[in-house]
């Protein structure tokens, strides 16, 4: 006897993404040295060089003997002085990724970091190097001072962080102002290229897909019919679920209407990817950390297996998420 399959699936861990900020792991990554010595030498104000961000989106000028922080994975831009007297980081945040205005955005980032979280958080509205924004200063200990400046430029929020010894505050302000004044946009979109050489099997099926080799599997509290992979560099999370439909009548159109949360108001369209026809649904969601996300769900019925691909990323990565998911799905065989 055939039984009609009524399929209701919640979106699994859609927003299991941490907000990566310049402050997020500052206790571990902010400075190459936990004890910053007092200033021992000075540089001529004009002795600067340009260093690009890892993303290629912007560049900043720092003193010519400073070293780029290539091993710093928490920040898009980082550089430190040869003697570890100073450390500067910079990050760009598209406004589309947050529903907050600049001041509330700054407060949200600061309150989500243990090192900058303060009971009575004080922001100073000021202008540095011609940019109006909000300044936060904190003396972490006798050897370490944090100075963070938030400002907006076009469609983005900018954050530049200076870490220095409190005795070096005045010279540090000079370096901070130079970084703000010389922030130069180099591109509007991040160039990302993946090697789809990681073959995985879809649960409850003999089908495989190719995932980027840099993506890592998340195995914590994952159901047996689901596999999850994450791309921490680009903030993408992908869930693949396979459910056997043997003995059931499957109406894929009806199922596609049931896979999104209530009141999510998704867009819905038929798609053909590779050799398979299915449905694509997309909707926006705001996390409890006040970040805007795009969620895309693709539903297919192949060889008595109902297959659902659920991906999420920051709203600014909508195009990257869609193209990456569709490349993965097109490899299904």
CORHU-V654924 format. One record per backbone hydrogen bond with DSSP energy under -0.5 kcal/mol. NH is the residue of the N-H (numbers start at 1). CO is the residue of the C=O. If there is no record, write none. Layout:
BEGIN
NH&CO + NH&CO
END
This chain:
BEGIN
3&247 + 5&249 + 6&4 + 7&5 + 8&6 + 9&7 + 9&258 + 12&10 + 13&11 + 14&11 + 16&13 + 17&15 + 20&18 + 21&19 + 25&21 + 26&23 + 28&25 + 29&25 + 30&26 + 36&34 + 36&143 + 37&35 + 47&44 + 48&46 + 49&62 + 51&60 + 53&58 + 54&76 + 56&53 + 59&184 + 60&51 + 62&49 + 64&47 + 66&63 + 67&80 + 69&78 + 70&68 + 72&69 + 73&71 + 77&90 + 79&88 + 80&67 + 81&86 + 84&81 + 87&163 + 88&79 + 89&161 + 90&77 + 91&159 + 93&157 + 95&155 + 97&94 + 98&95 + 105&101 + 106&102 + 107&103 + 108&104 + 109&105 + 110&106 + 111&107 + 112&108 + 112&109 + 113&110 + 117&113 + 121&118 + 121&119 + 123&121 + 124&135 + 125&123 + 126&124 + 126&133 + 128&131 + 131&128 + 132&130 + 133&126 + 134&150 + 135&124 + 136&148 + 138&146 + 140&138 + 140&144 + 141&144 + 144&141 + 145&164 + 146&138 + 147&162 + 148&136 + 149&160 + 150&134 + 151&158 + 152&132 + 153&156 + 156&153 + 157&93 + 158&151 + 159&91 + 160&149 + 161&89 + 162&147 + 163&87 + 164&145 + 165&85 + 168&165 + 169&166 + 172&168 + 173&169 + 174&170 + 175&171 + 176&172 + 177&173 + 178&174 + 179&175 + 180&176 + 181&177 + 182&178 + 183&179 + 183&180 + 184&59 + 186&57 + 187&57 + 191&55 + 192&190 + 196&194 + 197&195 + 198&211 + 199&197 + 200&209 + 202&207 + 205&202 + 209&200 + 210&328 + 211&198 + 211&209 + 213&195 + 215&212 + 216&230 + 218&228 + 219&217 + 221&219 + 222&219 + 226&223 + 227&240 + 228&218 + 229&238 + 230&216 + 231&236 + 232&230 + 234&231 + 235&231 + 236&231 + 237&312 + 238&229 + 239&310 + 240&227 + 241&308 + 242&225 + 243&306 + 245&304 + 246&304 + 248&245 + 249&3 + 250&248 + 251&249 + 252&250 + 255&251 + 256&252 + 257&253 + 258&255 + 259&255 + 264&261 + 267&282 + 269&280 + 271&278 + 273&276 + 276&273 + 278&271 + 279&299 + 280&269 + 281&297 + 282&267 + 283&295 + 285&293 + 287&291 + 290&287 + 292&97 + 293&285 + 294&313 + 295&283 + 296&311 + 297&281 + 298&309 + 299&279 + 300&307 + 301&277 + 302&305 + 305&302 + 306&243 + 307&300 + 307&305 + 308&241 + 309&298 + 310&239 + 310&308 + 311&296 + 311&309 + 312&237 + 313&294 + 315&292 + 317&314 + 318&315 + 321&317 + 322&318 + 323&319 + 324&320 + 325&321 + 326&322 + 327&323 + 328&324 + 329&325 + 330&326 + 331&327 + 331&328 + 332&329 + 333&208
END
